[in-house]
Each structure stands twice: as structure tokens, then as C-alpha cells.
Amino acid sequence: MSSDTYRSYTASERRQRGRALFGGARQALADADTSRHAKRIDRIDAAAEERGARELASMRRQLDTSRDAVAEAKTAVRTADRSGRDAAKKALRTAEDTLKRTERAARRLGL
């Protein structure tokens, strides 16, 4: 597993992984077998990696949807008549705010 892989750990997995790391380190100091702890850590990492991949795919879809919504709102502003222009501009601002929030969340995930 590479270091650039996004993993999404649950709180329980963080605790279990920490306990496994501590147990493995303790057994390593005692020159005992640490394979049991290594296998547990690998299972937790695999589950977190799978969850992270699903979250990244979902974030990409959400980002595309938000970008499409902004494009549609801009088109609506350009094609609106005078009576509907204010509502179209408000819809554009809302779509742009949603896009900003989505982009911020995507940057936190590393996209």
C-alpha cells in the first residue's frame, strides 16, 4: 500500500489499529512473533482504503455535479428576461456557494 493512498478510518478502526500497533511494538521488543498484529493492521488498512476509494469517487461525482449546476445557472442568467434575472442571479450565487464548499471539501481529501 502506497503512502499516497487515501484511507478513511472509522473511530473504532483507529482505536483497534492503535492497539495492534502497540501490541506489535511490545512483542517486537520481546523478540516475539508480531505477524498476528501485522495481519490485523493490514485488514484494517484494506477496509479503510476501500472506504476511502468510495469516498473519493463520490466526491468526484459531487464536484462534477456542482460544476454542472454552476454552468446551468450561468446559462440561465444569460438567457433570463428582465423579470426572471434576479431569481437567476440568486440561483447562480447559491450554485457558486455550493461549488466552493464542495471544492473545499475535495481539497481536504486531496483532490
C-alpha positions in Angstrom: 0.0 0.0 0.0 1.4 3.3 -1.0 1.6 6.4 1.1 -0.4 8.5 -1.4 -3.5 6.2 -1.0 -6.4 7.9 0.8 -7.7 5.9 3.7 -10.8 6.7 5.7 -10.7 5.2 9.2 -13.6 4.9 11.5 -13.1 5.8 15.1 -13.2 2.2 16.1 -10.7 1.3 13.4 -8.3 4.0 14.7 -8.5 2.5 18.2 -8.1 -1.1 17.0 -5.2 -0.1 14.8 -3.5 1.8 17.7 -3.9 -1.2 20.0 -2.5 -3.5 17.3 0.5 -1.2 16.7 1.2 -1.0 20.5 0.8 -4.8 20.8 3.1 -5.4 17.9 5.7 -3.0 19.2 5.6 -4.6 22.7 6.0 -8.1 21.2 8.8 -6.8 18.9 10.7 -5.6 22.0 10.3 -9.1 23.5 11.5 -10.7 20.2 8.2 -12.5 19.8 6.1 -13.1 16.7 4.3 -10.0 15.5 2.6 -11.4 12.5 -0.8 -11.5 14.2 -0.7 -7.8 14.8 0.6 -7.1 11.3 -2.3 -9.1 9.7 -4.8 -7.2 11.8 -3.3 -3.8 10.8 -3.3 -4.9 7.1 -7.0 -5.9 7.4 -7.9 -2.5 8.9 -5.9 -0.6 6.3 -7.5 -2.6 3.5 -11.0 -1.7 4.7 -10.1 1.9 5.2 -8.5 2.1 1.8 -11.7 0.6 0.2 -13.9 3.1 2.1 -11.5 6.0 1.1 -11.7 5.0 -2.6 -15.5 5.1 -2.4 -15.5 8.5 -0.7 -13.1 9.9 -3.4 -15.3 8.6 -6.2 -18.3 10.1 -4.5 -16.5 13.4 -4.0 -15.6 13.5 -7.7 -19.2 12.9 -8.7 -20.4 15.6 -6.4 -17.7 18.0 -7.7 -18.8 17.4 -11.3 -22.5 17.8 -10.3 -21.7 21.2 -8.6 -19.7 22.4 -11.6 -22.6 21.4 -13.9 -25.1 23.3 -11.7 -23.0 26.5 -11.9 -22.8 26.2 -15.7 -26.5 25.7 -15.9 -27.1 28.7 -13.6 -24.8 30.9 -15.6 -26.7 29.9 -18.8 -30.0 30.7 -17.0 -28.7 34.2 -16.1 -27.6 34.9 -19.6 -30.9 33.8 -21.1 -33.3 35.2 -18.5 -35.6 38.0 -19.3 -35.8 41.1 -17.0 -38.4 39.7 -14.8 -36.5 36.4 -14.0 -33.0 37.8 -13.9 -32.9 38.4 -10.2 -34.0 34.9 -9.4 -31.5 33.5 -11.9 -28.7 35.5 -10.2 -29.7 34.3 -6.8 -29.7 30.7 -8.1 -26.2 31.3 -9.6 -24.9 32.6 -6.2 -26.3 29.6 -4.5 -24.8 27.2 -7.0 -21.4 29.0 -6.7 -21.5 28.8 -2.9 -22.3 25.1 -3.1 -19.4 24.6 -5.6 -17.0 26.5 -3.2 -18.0 24.2 -0.3 -17.6 21.1 -2.4 -14.2 22.3 -3.7 -13.0 23.0 -0.2 -14.1 19.5 0.9 -12.4 18.0 -2.1 -9.1 19.8 -1.3 -9.2 18.3 2.2 -9.5 14.9 0.7 -6.5 15.6 -1.6 -8.3 16.0 -5.0 
